[in-house]
Amino acid sequence: EPGALDDLVGLAGHELAGEVAHERLFVEQPLEVVFGGHRRPGHRRWLFLYAKAPVPCTIRLLADVATRTSATGCELARDRANGSGVRMSERWAQEFELRARAVWTDDAVHRVTEGKDLPILPSNAPTLLRALGLLHRDASMPPPQVRKFLQLNHMIRMLRPPLLELIERGEPLRLVDAGCGLSYLTLSLAWCFRHVFRHPATLVGIDRDERRVAAGRASAAQLDLDDVLTFQAGAIGAFEPDGKVHAILALHACDTATDDAIALGLRHGAELIAVAPCCQAELARAWAELATSAAGPLQPLWSTPHLRREAAAVITDTMRALLLRAAGYETRVVEFVPSQHTPKNTLIRAMRRGGPDADAKRQYEALRDATGGADISLARAMGA
């Protein structure tokens, strides 16, 4: 029946059958899954099922347990032809919230947050954190999930001041998460706009991976956020919004995808551009070519792979900050989460304040020339 995956009670031999297009299951008990005529192992933590069109699917429980399985985004195509996911059952949400309140006392929350003012807590957003895989079915949060939980909250804390500045202007906001991946940030911001900021907003998540887009749509529906959050599959550079864009965000968009996100924000005059870069490899590749074709004081750096990668990441982000300033953005580069949680901890946060800055443009050109003369993708997109 529609929504049965939310409430499937574990009885050995219990089966659920139907036609499925996209499904992401958080596996908490042994399953036998036959999808499109092929048997799939059900003992993994996450089980992804994907087909371009609905295909027959049978899910059979193999163990006697008295707890409910949790479907983190399922789409039963026979009932949801519009592509939205099956919503969390109201009963399940109420039961899980009660369980979380019992586990996450004030002292328990304080131990994890160390007294910091975090917008998303296991005591106020248990169903969100459960859907993101950060809370287990018993409402516990193991150490690996704690690190992701803190990283996510710190990112939102760093975004909160500029977002509140935009909110104070009074108009409904439109935000784009470019390269949204597994949608941790997208879903969390949608939840914050509804429950923390209490301000009208629409969010769009963009990703090349259609499976991740389908999973994001299903999770948004499951959390009852699909009226404010939508997803599109495709390249960042090809995205065309149907109205004004107030903010462009990109959390760990790999290599030049960060440049694509910044360029998208510049092209549409976004008030806020915030990116946490990842895998800055473009400049390192250019320097590797220089190591064999050019001489100069930086040749030892160009020819040493580890140092080349490390230096290129720092110089790339410096160039991005200069180009944003050149475009009229007040730009800050900060550590948004302590390095013990992730080494990818740089946040470039830019607010549009005025006109072009010629000095910043000259500084970019001087830095480029001093380090070998290689432009980065963002400079080419800007025609710099």
C-alpha positions in Angstrom: 0.0 0.0 0.0 1.2 3.6 -0.5 3.5 4.5 2.4 3.9 1.0 3.6 7.6 1.2 3.6 7.3 3.8 6.4 5.4 1.5 8.7 6.5 -2.0 7.7 6.7 -4.0 10.9 9.4 -6.6 11.0 7.8 -10.0 10.8 9.8 -12.8 9.1 8.3 -13.5 5.7 6.5 -10.2 5.4 6.6 -8.9 1.9 6.0 -5.6 0.2 5.5 -5.7 -3.6 4.9 -3.0 -6.2 6.5 -1.0 -8.9 9.4 1.3 -8.0 11.4 3.8 -9.9 13.8 5.4 -7.3 14.3 4.1 -3.8 16.9 4.8 -1.0 16.5 2.5 2.0 18.3 2.8 5.3 18.7 -0.9 6.1 18.2 -1.9 9.7 17.4 -5.6 9.3 18.1 -8.3 6.8 16.1 -7.9 3.6 15.7 -9.9 0.4 15.2 -7.4 -2.5 14.2 -8.4 -6.0 14.4 -5.3 -8.2 13.7 -5.4 -12.0 14.2 -9.2 -12.0 17.6 -9.0 -10.2 18.3 -10.0 -6.6 20.0 -7.3 -4.5 21.8 -7.7 -1.2 19.9 -6.1 1.7 22.6 -6.4 4.4 24.3 -3.1 3.5 23.7 0.1 5.6 22.3 1.9 2.6 20.5 0.3 -0.3 20.0 2.3 -3.5 17.6 1.3 -6.2 17.3 3.2 -9.5 15.6 2.7 -12.8 14.6 5.1 -15.6 11.0 3.7 -15.5 9.0 1.9 -12.8 9.9 -1.8 -12.6 8.6 -4.6 -10.4 10.1 -4.7 -6.9 9.6 -7.1 -4.0 11.1 -6.5 -0.5 10.9 -9.4 2.0 12.0 -9.2 5.6 14.2 -12.2 6.6 14.5 -11.7 10.4 12.0 -11.5 13.3 12.4 -8.0 14.8 9.8 -5.8 16.5 11.0 -2.5 15.1 10.1 -0.5 12.1 12.3 -0.1 9.1 12.9 3.4 7.9 12.6 4.4 4.3 14.7 7.5 3.7 13.2 8.5 0.4 11.1 6.0 -1.5 9.0 6.6 -4.6 6.2 4.2 -5.4 5.7 5.1 -9.0 2.2 3.5 -9.2 1.0 6.0 -6.6 3.4 9.0 -7.0 3.7 9.6 -10.7 4.7 13.2 -10.1 8.0 12.0 -8.6 7.6 13.0 -5.0 8.4 10.6 -2.2 6.2 8.9 0.3 5.9 11.1 3.4 7.0 10.1 6.8 3.9 8.7 8.5 2.6 11.0 11.2 2.6 8.2 13.7 6.3 7.3 13.0 7.3 11.0 13.3 5.5 11.4 16.7 7.0 8.2 18.1 10.5 9.1 17.0 10.2 12.6 18.4 9.2 11.2 21.7 12.1 8.8 21.6 14.5 11.6 20.8 13.2 13.8 23.6 13.9 11.0 26.1 17.5 10.5 24.8 18.4 14.1 24.2 18.1 15.7 27.5 19.6 19.2 28.1 22.8 17.5 29.4 23.0 15.2 26.5 22.7 18.0 24.0 25.2 20.1 25.9 27.8 17.3 25.7 27.6 17.2 21.9 27.3 20.9 21.2 29.6 22.0 24.0 27.2 24.8 24.8 27.3 26.3 21.3 24.1 27.9 19.9 23.4 25.5 17.1 20.3 26.0 14.9 19.7 22.2 14.4 19.6 20.0 17.4 18.6 16.4 18.0 16.0 17.7 20.5 14.3 20.1 18.0 14.9 18.4 14.7 15.0 14.6 15.2 13.1 13.6 12.1 15.4 15.8 9.9 18.5 14.3 11.5 17.0 10.8 11.1 16.3 11.4 7.4 19.8 12.7 7.0 21.2 9.5 8.6 22.7 11.4 11.5 20.4 9.8 14.1 20.0 6.1 14.4 16.6 4.5 15.0 17.2 4.6 18.7 17.8 8.3 18.4 21.5 7.9 19.2 24.2 9.8 17.4 27.5 7.8 17.0 30.9 9.7 16.8 31.1 9.7 12.9 27.6 11.2 12.7 28.5 13.8 15.4 31.3 15.1 13.2 28.9 15.5 10.3 26.3 17.0 12.6 28.8 19.7 13.8 30.1 20.4 10.3 26.6 21.0 9.0 25.6 23.2 11.9 28.8 25.3 11.7 28.1 25.8 8.0 24.6 27.1 8.8 25.9 29.3 11.6 28.4 30.9 9.2 25.6 31.5 6.7 23.1 32.8 9.3 24.4 36.5 9.5 24.1 37.1 5.7 20.9 35.2 5.5 19.4 37.2 8.3 20.5 40.4 6.5 18.6 39.2 3.4 15.6 38.2 5.5 15.5 41.7 7.1 14.8 43.2 3.6 11.4 41.5 3.8 11.0 39.8 0.5 10.7 36.0 0.0 14.1 34.5 -0.8 15.3 32.2 -3.5 18.4 30.1 -2.9 20.3 27.7 -5.1 22.5 24.9 -3.7 24.8 24.2 -6.6 26.2 20.6 -6.6 23.9 19.6 -3.8 25.1 16.0 -3.6 23.3 14.1 -0.8 21.4 17.3 0.1 22.6 17.7 3.7 22.8 21.5 3.4 19.7 21.8 1.1 17.4 19.9 3.3 18.8 21.5 6.5 18.4 25.1 5.2 14.8 24.3 4.0 14.0 23.1 7.5 15.7 26.2 9.0 13.7 28.6 6.9 10.5 26.9 8.0 11.2 26.3 11.7 14.1 28.6 12.7 14.0 31.7 10.5 10.3 31.4 9.8 10.6 33.3 6.6 9.2 32.5 3.1 11.8 31.0 0.8 12.2 28.6 -2.0 15.3 26.5 -2.5 16.6 24.6 -5.5 19.2 21.8 -5.4 21.2 21.1 -8.5 23.3 18.0 -9.2 24.5 16.0 -12.2 23.6 12.7 -10.6 20.0 11.8 -11.3 19.9 9.3 -8.5 20.9 11.9 -5.9 18.3 14.3 -7.3 15.6 11.6 -7.0 16.7 10.8 -3.5 16.7 14.5 -2.6 13.1 14.9 -3.9 12.0 11.9 -2.0 13.6 13.1 1.3 12.0 16.6 0.9 8.6 15.0 0.4 9.2 12.7 3.4 10.0 15.7 5.6 7.0 17.7 4.2 9.4 20.2 2.7 8.7 19.7 -1.0 6.6 22.8 -1.2 9.7 25.0 -0.6 12.4 22.7 -1.9 12.8 21.3 -5.4 15.7 19.5 -7.2 17.0 19.6 -10.8 19.4 17.2 -12.5 22.0 18.8 -14.7 25.2 20.9 -14.9 25.6 24.0 -12.7 26.5 26.1 -15.7 23.4 25.1 -17.6 20.9 26.0 -14.8 18.6 28.9 -15.6 16.4 30.2 -12.7 12.9 31.3 -13.5 13.3 34.4 -11.3 15.6 36.4 -9.1 18.2 34.5 -7.2 19.2 35.9 -3.8 21.9 33.3 -2.8 24.1 30.7 -4.4 25.6 28.1 -2.1 28.0 25.3 -2.8 29.2 22.9 -0.1 32.2 20.9 -1.3 31.5 21.2 -5.1 34.5 19.5 -6.6 37.3 21.3 -8.4 35.9 23.7 -11.1 32.3 23.1 -10.0 33.0 25.7 -7.3 33.9 28.1 -10.0 30.8 27.2 -11.9 28.7 28.0 -8.8 30.4 31.4 -8.3 30.0 32.2 -11.9 26.3 31.3 -11.7 25.9 33.7 -8.8 27.7 36.5 -10.6 25.7 36.0 -13.8 22.4 36.3 -12.0 23.5 39.1 -9.5 23.1 37.0 -6.4 23.3 39.0 -3.2 25.1 36.2 -1.4 27.6 33.7 -2.7 29.0 31.2 -0.3 31.2 28.2 -1.3 33.2 25.6 0.6 35.7 24.5 -2.1 36.9 21.0 -2.6 39.5 19.2 -4.6 41.1 22.3 -6.2 43.0 20.5 -8.9 42.8 22.8 -11.9 45.7 25.0 -11.0 47.8 22.0 -9.9 47.4 20.4 -13.3 48.5 23.6 -15.0 51.6 23.8 -12.7 52.4 20.2 -13.4 52.7 21.1 -17.1 54.9 24.1 -16.2 57.2 21.8 -14.2 58.3 20.1 -17.5 58.2 23.1 -19.8 59.2 26.2 -17.9 61.9 27.4 -15.5 61.6 29.8 -12.6 61.9 30.1 -8.8 58.7 28.1 -8.3 59.9 25.2 -10.4 60.7 23.1 -7.3 57.1 23.6 -6.1 55.6 22.8 -9.5 57.6 19.6 -9.7 56.7 18.2 -6.2 53.2 16.7 -6.3 52.2 17.0 -2.7 53.4 20.5 -2.3 52.0 21.4 -5.7 48.5 20.2 -4.7 48.6 21.9 -1.3 49.8 25.3 -2.6 47.5 25.2 -5.6 44.4 24.8 -3.3 45.4 27.9 -1.3 46.3 30.0 -4.3 43.1 28.9 -6.1 40.9 30.1 -3.2 42.9 33.3 -3.0 42.3 33.9 -6.7 38.5 33.2 -6.2 38.3 35.7 -3.4 40.1 38.4 -5.4 37.8 37.9 -8.4 34.7 38.2 -6.2 36.1 41.4 -4.8 36.8 42.6 -8.3 33.1 42.0 -9.1 32.0 44.2 -6.2 31.5 41.6 -3.4 32.7 42.1 0.2 34.5 38.8 0.6 35.7 36.9 3.6 37.6 33.6 3.7 37.3 31.8 7.0 37.6 28.4 8.6 34.0 27.3 8.9 34.5 24.1 10.8 37.6 22.9 12.9 40.0 20.8 10.9 39.6 17.8 13.1 36.1 17.3 11.5 37.2 17.8 7.9 40.3 19.1 6.1 38.0 20.8 3.6 37.1 23.6 6.0 37.5 26.8 4.0 34.4 28.9 3.5 34.4 31.8 0.9 31.5 34.1 1.9 30.7 37.1 -0.3 28.0 39.7 -0.1 27.4 42.1 -3.0 28.1 45.7 -1.8 29.1 47.9 -4.7 30.7 48.2 -8.1 33.8 46.6 -9.6 37.0 46.8 -7.7 39.9 47.5 -10.1 42.6 47.0 -7.5 41.4 43.5 -6.7 41.5 42.7 -10.5 45.1 43.9 -10.6 46.0 41.9 -7.6 44.5 38.8 -9.2 46.6 39.4 -12.4 49.7 40.0 -10.4 49.2 36.8 -8.4 48.5 34.8 -11.5 51.6 36.0 -13.2 53.8 35.5 -10.2 52.7 31.8 -9.8 53.2 30.8 -13.5 50.6 32.7 -15.5 47.7 30.1 -15.4 44.2 31.4 -15.1 41.5 29.6 -13.1 38.1 28.6 -14.6 36.3 31.5 -12.8 38.5 34.1 -14.4 37.8 32.7 -17.9 34.0 32.6 -17.1 34.2 36.3 -16.0 36.3 37.3 -19.0 39.1 38.4 -16.7 
